[in-house]
Amino acid sequence: MTNPPPPPPVEPTLVPPPSAAPRERLEAVLYEMRRVVVGQDRLLDRVLVALLSKGHVLLEGVPGLAKTLTLETVATVCGGSFSRVQFTPDLVPSDVVGGQVLDPRSGDFQTRLGPVFANFVLADEINRAPAKVQSALLEVMGEGHATIAGESHAVPRPFFVLATQNPIESEGVYPLPEAQVDRFAMKLIVGYPSLADEEEIVRRMASDPPQPRRLLDPDQIRDLQAAADTVFVDHRVRSYAVRLVNATRNPSEEGLGNLEPYLDMGGSPRASLSLVRGARALAVIRGRTYAMPEDVHALFHDVLRHRVVLSYEALAADVRPDRVLDAVLEAVPQPVVELGSGRSVG
């Protein structure tokens, strides 16, 4: 008589208890997202940083790299409402924020809120819509509310916009206005997975794709955002962030006069704010109550690459924003910050 096969292993419960520290909660969230999205660990980490810092993300990558799946997974794991807007050339602003519709029964106009009124909003292929539609997101992304027929309507909290764009197409697309681009806290470049990761993707997704589980709710996300707001930022860390951003505007002040012909515009003060807020969020994910210079250093490319406007000379010389930012990081030294334990970083 043969023994029956052993039962399949029971997957451990990843829901952290209410008393869990923020880092434990966030580690569980990242683990759950990585069960579904394979080979994009850095992308998931940065998306979580933007969510905790109350920012928005612009994703650039060719089709088929799990950009849509990423936000759907984040929305499911974090327990918030999710909506998707497919941007097309014939889209109008009311398709995004909503508008007034006539009720045939009462004969009155009623306000119908658009898909942007959700916790997690995917603006898919945002550069396929003209500037008039893209600008419909300006107020709601920057101010947290939209005006419809003279009335202001607040979006739910938390509110997170993830927009995608395809970098390889030039027909039927509209470049994002600078004011729109600056509303995004980060621009992330999504690349192809490694050979091993792609094989794992095929293994997981070919038959029975894993389904993400809900680990948080909007109230808990707001608590984590509040925890990020309380992270201590030493004045030297703050000064380091400002110096980095200023170097993209005035490179000669940091001994980078050779970059001036390549730069038409650098980062705005909003970039400095995004760096500091992102550093706070990254500190929470890493289990610290204080930000370090290395947090600012790690986020610099993601926060600045879409805010740096290159000149025609740079384009002719095939100079990319990341190369300019590499030179800035090398020129501006990290400060040495003494921690309470006597340890120094920088």
C-alpha positions as CSV (number, residue, x, y, z in Angstrom):
1,M,0.0,0.0,0.0
2,T,1.5,3.3,-1.1
3,N,1.4,6.3,1.1
4,P,-0.8,9.2,-0.1
5,P,1.1,12.2,-1.4
6,P,1.8,14.9,1.1
7,P,-0.5,17.8,1.1
8,P,0.7,21.0,-0.6
9,P,2.5,23.4,1.6
10,V,0.4,26.0,3.2
11,E,1.5,29.5,2.2
12,P,2.3,31.6,5.3
13,T,0.0,34.4,6.2
14,L,1.7,37.7,5.5
15,V,-0.8,40.0,7.1
16,P,1.1,41.9,9.7
17,P,-0.5,42.3,13.1
18,P,-1.8,45.8,14.1
19,S,1.1,46.2,16.5
20,A,3.7,45.6,13.7
21,A,6.3,48.3,13.1
22,P,6.0,50.3,9.8
23,R,9.0,48.4,8.4
24,E,7.4,45.0,9.0
25,R,4.2,46.1,7.3
26,L,6.1,47.5,4.3
27,E,8.3,44.4,4.0
28,A,5.2,42.3,3.9
29,V,3.7,44.5,1.3
30,L,6.8,44.4,-0.9
31,Y,7.0,40.6,-0.5
32,E,3.4,40.2,-1.6
33,M,3.9,42.5,-4.6
34,R,7.0,40.6,-5.7
35,R,5.0,37.3,-5.7
36,V,3.0,38.8,-8.7
37,V,5.5,41.2,-10.3
38,V,8.7,39.4,-11.1
39,G,12.1,41.1,-11.8
40,Q,11.0,44.6,-11.0
41,D,12.1,44.9,-7.4
42,R,13.6,48.4,-7.8
43,L,10.4,49.6,-9.5
44,L,8.2,48.3,-6.7
45,D,10.5,49.9,-4.1
46,R,10.3,53.3,-5.8
47,V,6.5,53.1,-6.3
48,L,6.2,52.4,-2.5
49,V,8.5,55.4,-1.8
50,A,6.3,57.7,-3.9
51,L,3.1,56.4,-2.3
52,L,4.5,57.1,1.2
53,S,5.8,60.5,0.3
54,K,2.4,61.4,-1.3
55,G,3.9,61.8,-4.8
56,H,3.1,60.5,-8.2
57,V,5.1,58.4,-10.7
58,L,5.7,58.5,-14.4
59,L,6.8,55.1,-15.9
60,E,8.6,54.9,-19.2
61,G,9.1,51.7,-20.9
62,V,8.1,49.6,-24.0
63,P,4.9,47.5,-23.9
64,G,4.8,44.3,-22.0
65,L,6.9,45.1,-19.0
66,A,4.2,44.8,-16.3
67,K,3.6,48.6,-15.9
68,T,-0.2,48.2,-15.7
69,L,0.1,45.0,-13.6
70,T,2.3,46.9,-11.1
71,L,-0.3,49.5,-10.2
72,E,-3.1,46.9,-10.2
73,T,-1.1,44.9,-7.7
74,V,-0.2,47.9,-5.5
75,A,-3.9,48.8,-5.4
76,T,-5.0,45.3,-4.5
77,V,-2.3,44.8,-1.8
78,C,-2.9,48.3,-0.3
79,G,-6.7,47.9,-0.3
80,G,-7.6,51.1,-2.1
81,S,-10.0,51.8,-5.0
82,F,-8.5,51.5,-8.5
83,S,-9.3,53.1,-11.8
84,R,-7.7,53.1,-15.2
85,V,-7.9,55.8,-17.9
86,Q,-6.7,54.8,-21.3
87,F,-5.4,58.0,-22.9
88,T,-6.3,58.3,-26.6
89,P,-6.2,61.3,-29.0
90,D,-10.0,61.7,-28.9
91,L,-10.2,61.8,-25.1
92,V,-11.7,65.0,-23.5
93,P,-11.1,66.5,-20.0
94,S,-14.5,65.4,-18.8
95,D,-13.6,61.8,-19.5
96,V,-10.9,62.2,-16.8
97,V,-12.3,64.4,-14.0
98,G,-16.0,64.1,-14.8
99,G,-18.7,66.7,-15.6
100,Q,-22.3,67.7,-15.5
101,V,-24.9,65.3,-16.9
102,L,-28.6,65.9,-17.5
103,D,-31.0,63.7,-15.4
104,P,-33.9,63.0,-17.8
105,R,-36.3,62.4,-14.9
106,S,-35.8,65.6,-12.9
107,G,-34.5,67.7,-15.7
108,D,-31.6,68.9,-13.5
109,F,-27.9,68.7,-14.2
110,Q,-26.0,66.4,-11.8
111,T,-22.3,66.1,-11.2
112,R,-20.8,62.8,-12.2
113,L,-17.3,62.3,-10.9
114,G,-14.7,60.9,-13.4
115,P,-12.3,57.9,-12.9
116,V,-9.7,60.2,-11.4
117,F,-11.6,60.0,-8.1
118,A,-10.0,56.8,-6.8
119,N,-7.1,56.0,-4.5
120,F,-5.0,54.6,-7.3
121,V,-5.3,56.0,-10.8
122,L,-3.5,54.5,-13.8
123,A,-3.1,57.0,-16.6
124,D,-2.1,54.5,-19.3
125,E,-0.1,55.9,-22.3
126,I,-0.6,59.5,-21.1
127,N,1.3,60.9,-24.0
128,R,-1.3,59.7,-26.5
129,A,-3.7,62.4,-25.4
130,P,-3.3,66.1,-26.3
131,A,-2.2,68.7,-23.8
132,K,-5.7,69.8,-23.1
133,V,-6.5,66.4,-21.6
134,Q,-3.1,66.1,-19.9
135,S,-3.6,69.4,-18.2
136,A,-6.9,68.1,-16.7
137,L,-4.7,66.1,-14.3
138,L,-2.7,69.2,-13.2
139,E,-5.1,70.5,-10.6
140,V,-6.0,67.1,-9.2
141,M,-2.4,65.9,-9.0
142,G,-1.1,69.1,-7.5
143,E,-3.9,70.3,-5.3
144,G,-5.8,67.1,-4.5
145,H,-9.1,68.3,-5.9
146,A,-10.9,68.9,-9.2
147,T,-13.3,71.7,-10.1
148,I,-16.4,70.7,-12.0
149,A,-19.0,73.3,-12.9
150,G,-17.5,75.8,-10.4
151,E,-17.6,73.3,-7.5
152,S,-14.4,71.8,-6.0
153,H,-14.4,68.0,-5.3
154,A,-11.7,66.4,-3.2
155,V,-10.1,63.2,-4.3
156,P,-10.0,60.3,-1.8
157,R,-7.0,59.8,0.4
158,P,-4.5,58.3,-0.2
159,F,-4.3,59.5,-3.8
160,F,-1.7,58.1,-6.1
161,V,-1.3,58.6,-9.9
162,L,0.9,56.3,-12.0
163,A,1.2,57.3,-15.6
164,T,2.9,55.3,-18.3
165,Q,4.3,56.4,-21.6
166,N,5.9,54.5,-24.5
167,P,9.3,56.0,-25.5
168,I,9.6,54.3,-28.9
169,E,6.6,55.8,-30.8
170,S,6.6,59.2,-32.4
171,E,3.3,59.1,-34.3
172,G,0.0,59.8,-32.5
173,V,1.7,61.0,-29.3
174,Y,1.9,64.4,-27.7
175,P,4.9,65.4,-25.5
176,L,3.9,66.2,-21.9
177,P,4.0,69.9,-21.0
178,E,6.8,70.8,-18.6
179,A,4.2,71.9,-16.0
180,Q,2.6,68.4,-16.2
181,V,6.0,66.6,-16.0
182,D,7.0,68.5,-12.9
183,R,3.9,67.2,-11.1
184,F,5.4,63.8,-11.0
185,A,7.7,63.1,-8.0
186,M,9.6,60.5,-9.9
187,K,10.2,59.2,-13.4
188,L,11.2,55.6,-13.5
189,I,12.7,53.8,-16.5
190,V,11.4,50.2,-16.8
191,G,13.8,47.9,-18.6
192,Y,13.7,44.3,-19.8
193,P,13.9,41.6,-17.2
194,S,17.0,39.3,-17.0
195,L,16.9,35.9,-18.6
196,A,16.3,34.2,-15.3
197,D,13.5,36.6,-14.3
198,E,11.8,36.2,-17.7
199,E,11.9,32.4,-17.3
200,E,10.3,32.8,-13.9
201,I,7.6,35.1,-15.3
202,V,6.7,32.5,-17.9
203,R,6.6,29.8,-15.2
204,R,4.3,31.8,-12.9
205,M,2.0,33.4,-15.5
206,A,1.6,30.6,-18.1
207,S,-0.9,28.5,-16.2
208,D,-2.2,29.9,-12.9
209,P,-1.0,33.4,-12.2
210,P,-0.6,34.3,-8.5
211,Q,-3.3,36.6,-7.1
212,P,-2.2,39.4,-4.8
213,R,-3.7,39.5,-1.3
214,R,-4.9,42.6,0.5
215,L,-2.6,43.5,3.4
216,L,-3.5,47.1,4.1
217,D,-6.3,49.5,3.9
218,P,-6.5,53.3,3.1
219,D,-6.4,54.2,6.8
220,Q,-3.2,52.2,7.4
221,I,-1.6,53.8,4.3
222,R,-2.4,57.2,5.8
223,D,-0.8,56.1,9.0
224,L,2.4,55.1,7.2
225,Q,2.4,58.4,5.3
226,A,2.1,60.1,8.7
227,A,5.0,58.1,10.0
228,A,7.1,59.2,7.0
229,D,6.2,62.8,7.7
230,T,7.7,62.5,11.2
231,V,11.1,61.2,10.0
232,F,13.9,63.5,11.2
233,V,15.9,65.2,8.5
234,D,19.2,66.8,9.6
235,H,19.9,70.2,8.2
236,R,23.0,68.8,6.4
237,V,20.9,66.2,4.6
238,R,18.5,68.9,3.6
239,S,21.3,71.1,2.4
240,Y,22.7,68.2,0.4
241,A,19.4,67.8,-1.4
242,V,19.2,71.5,-2.2
243,R,22.9,71.6,-3.4
244,L,22.3,68.7,-5.7
245,V,19.2,70.3,-7.3
246,N,20.9,73.7,-7.5
247,A,23.8,72.1,-9.4
248,T,21.4,71.2,-12.2
249,R,20.5,74.9,-12.4
250,N,23.9,76.5,-11.8
251,P,26.5,73.8,-12.5
252,S,29.4,76.2,-12.4
253,E,28.9,76.7,-8.7
254,E,29.9,73.1,-8.1
255,G,32.8,73.2,-10.6
256,L,30.7,71.8,-13.4
257,G,31.0,74.6,-15.9
258,N,31.4,72.1,-18.7
259,L,27.8,71.1,-18.2
260,E,26.3,74.6,-18.8
261,P,26.1,74.2,-22.6
262,Y,24.1,71.1,-22.2
263,L,21.5,72.4,-19.7
264,D,18.6,74.6,-20.6
265,M,16.7,74.1,-17.3
266,G,17.4,72.3,-14.1
267,G,15.2,71.1,-11.2
268,S,12.8,73.4,-9.5
269,P,12.3,73.7,-5.7
270,R,9.7,71.1,-6.1
271,A,12.5,68.7,-6.9
272,S,14.2,69.5,-3.6
273,L,10.9,68.8,-1.8
274,S,10.5,65.5,-3.6
275,L,14.0,64.5,-2.7
276,V,13.5,65.2,1.0
277,R,10.1,63.6,1.1
278,G,11.3,60.6,-0.7
279,A,14.3,60.3,1.6
280,R,11.9,60.2,4.6
281,A,9.8,57.5,2.9
282,L,12.9,55.5,2.1
283,A,14.0,55.8,5.7
284,V,10.7,54.3,6.9
285,I,11.1,51.4,4.5
286,R,14.6,50.7,5.8
287,G,13.4,50.9,9.4
288,R,14.9,54.2,10.4
289,T,13.4,57.3,12.1
290,Y,15.9,59.6,10.4
291,A,17.0,60.3,6.8
292,M,20.5,59.8,5.7
293,P,22.5,61.4,2.8
294,E,22.5,58.0,1.1
295,D,18.7,58.1,0.9
296,V,18.9,61.4,-1.1
297,H,21.7,60.0,-3.2
298,A,19.7,56.9,-4.1
299,L,16.7,58.8,-5.3
300,F,18.4,61.6,-7.1
301,H,18.1,60.2,-10.6
302,D,14.5,59.2,-10.2
303,V,13.5,62.6,-9.0
304,L,15.6,64.7,-11.4
305,R,15.8,62.9,-14.7
306,H,12.4,64.3,-16.0
307,R,13.1,67.8,-14.6
308,V,16.4,68.4,-16.4
309,V,15.8,70.0,-19.8
310,L,18.7,69.4,-22.2
311,S,19.9,71.8,-24.9
312,Y,20.2,71.1,-28.6
313,E,23.9,70.8,-28.0
314,A,23.3,67.9,-25.6
315,L,20.9,66.2,-27.9
316,A,23.4,66.5,-30.8
317,A,26.1,65.0,-28.6
318,D,23.8,62.2,-27.5
319,V,24.1,63.3,-23.9
320,R,21.3,61.8,-21.7
321,P,19.9,63.3,-18.5
322,D,21.3,60.4,-16.4
323,R,24.8,61.2,-17.6
324,V,24.4,64.8,-16.4
325,L,23.1,63.6,-13.1
326,D,26.0,61.2,-12.7
327,A,28.4,64.1,-13.0
328,V,26.4,66.1,-10.4
329,L,26.5,63.3,-7.9
330,E,30.3,63.0,-8.4
331,A,30.8,66.7,-7.9
332,V,28.7,67.3,-4.8
333,P,30.1,65.3,-1.9
334,Q,27.8,63.6,0.6
335,P,27.9,65.3,4.0
336,V,29.1,63.5,7.1
337,V,26.2,63.3,9.6
338,E,26.7,62.2,13.2
339,L,24.0,59.9,14.4
340,G,22.8,59.5,18.0
341,S,24.8,56.3,18.4
342,G,28.0,58.1,17.5
343,R,28.1,56.5,14.1
344,S,28.8,58.8,11.2
345,V,27.4,58.5,7.7
346,G,28.3,60.3,4.4
